[in-house]
Each structure stands twice: as C-alpha cells, then as structure tokens.
Amino acid sequence: MRRQWIQALKQHYTGSLAQGFQQFRQGVSLFFLGMVGLYSASQLLEPSLAQEIAVLCSLLVGGAGFAWAMMAHLRMLIGRLIRFFSRSDR
C-alpha cells in the first residue's frame, strides 16, 4: 500500500512539464481575475454591503488562484528535482 502511494506521488510530480505549466497559468489567471475584481469593486462601487461582498469574492478568487499557482509551481520544482537526482544515480 505504501509503495503504491509513493509510486503515485512520483508519477504525479514527474508528469509532463506542459501540464504543470498549464496549471500554473490557470492559477495566475485566477489571481489576476481576482485582483481586477478587487480593483473594480473598490473603484466603481460605493461603500456598501454590495462592495464588501464583491471585495470578499474577489479576494477568494485571487487567493484560490495564488494557491493554485503556487501548488503548480511546487509541482514543477519537485518534478525537476526528482528528475535531476534520478539521473545522477545512474
């Protein structure tokens, strides 16, 4: 069981670099969308409950995008390290 789990993690981290970069771009896009929403809500809406809800939603989208991008970046970094050390063992 543990060996399968380790093998699944290694397969995940050594997946294609294109897929990891696509996930990174999606995260950055969500982050950018959240920041545009945040700026728009603070500039276009009057101070009210609607503005606060718009700001909250924008922060949630931006935060989720940031987390998504960082996880994808770590996936690519760990994958590169695994590939590097796997090649040097041979």
C-alpha positions as CSV (number, residue, x, y, z in Angstrom):
1,M,0.0,0.0,0.0
2,R,2.7,2.5,1.0
3,R,4.8,1.6,-2.1
4,Q,1.8,2.3,-4.3
5,W,1.3,5.7,-2.6
6,I,4.9,6.6,-3.1
7,Q,4.8,5.5,-6.8
8,A,1.6,7.5,-7.4
9,L,3.3,10.7,-5.9
10,K,6.4,10.1,-8.0
11,Q,4.2,9.7,-11.1
12,H,2.3,12.9,-10.2
13,Y,5.4,15.0,-9.7
14,T,7.3,13.7,-12.8
15,G,4.3,14.3,-15.1
16,S,4.6,16.4,-18.1
17,L,6.0,19.9,-17.7
18,A,3.4,21.2,-20.1
19,Q,0.6,20.1,-17.8
20,G,2.2,21.7,-14.8
21,F,2.8,24.9,-16.6
22,Q,-0.8,24.9,-17.8
23,Q,-2.0,24.6,-14.2
24,F,0.4,27.4,-13.3
25,R,-1.1,29.7,-16.0
26,Q,-4.6,28.9,-14.8
27,G,-3.7,29.9,-11.2
28,V,-2.1,33.1,-12.4
29,S,-5.2,33.9,-14.5
30,L,-7.5,33.3,-11.5
31,F,-5.2,35.5,-9.3
32,F,-5.3,38.3,-12.0
33,L,-9.1,38.0,-12.3
34,G,-9.4,38.3,-8.5
35,M,-7.2,41.4,-8.4
36,V,-9.1,43.0,-11.3
37,G,-12.3,42.4,-9.5
38,L,-10.9,43.8,-6.3
39,Y,-9.7,47.0,-8.0
40,S,-13.0,47.3,-9.8
41,A,-15.0,46.8,-6.7
42,S,-13.0,49.4,-4.8
43,Q,-13.1,52.0,-7.6
44,L,-16.6,51.5,-9.1
45,L,-18.9,50.6,-6.2
46,E,-19.9,52.9,-3.5
47,P,-19.1,51.9,0.1
48,S,-21.9,49.4,0.9
49,L,-22.6,45.8,1.6
50,A,-22.5,45.0,-2.1
51,Q,-19.0,46.4,-2.3
52,E,-17.9,44.3,0.7
53,I,-19.4,41.2,-0.9
54,A,-17.7,42.0,-4.2
55,V,-14.3,42.5,-2.4
56,L,-14.7,39.3,-0.5
57,C,-15.5,37.3,-3.7
58,S,-12.5,38.9,-5.4
59,L,-10.2,38.1,-2.6
60,L,-11.4,34.5,-2.5
61,V,-10.9,34.1,-6.3
62,G,-7.5,35.8,-6.1
63,G,-6.4,33.7,-3.1
64,A,-7.5,30.5,-4.7
65,G,-5.6,31.5,-7.9
66,F,-2.5,32.2,-5.8
67,A,-2.7,28.9,-4.1
68,W,-3.3,27.1,-7.4
69,A,-0.3,28.8,-9.0
70,M,2.0,28.0,-6.0
71,M,1.0,24.4,-5.9
72,A,1.6,24.1,-9.7
73,H,5.0,25.8,-9.3
74,L,6.0,23.5,-6.4
75,R,4.9,20.5,-8.5
76,M,7.2,21.6,-11.4
77,L,10.1,22.3,-9.0
78,I,9.8,19.0,-7.2
79,G,9.5,17.2,-10.5
80,R,12.7,18.8,-11.7
81,L,14.5,17.8,-8.5
82,I,13.3,14.2,-8.8
83,R,14.4,14.0,-12.4
84,F,17.8,15.6,-11.6
85,F,18.5,13.2,-8.7
86,S,17.2,10.2,-10.6
87,R,19.5,10.8,-13.5
88,S,22.6,11.3,-11.3
89,D,22.1,8.0,-9.6
90,R,22.6,6.0,-12.8
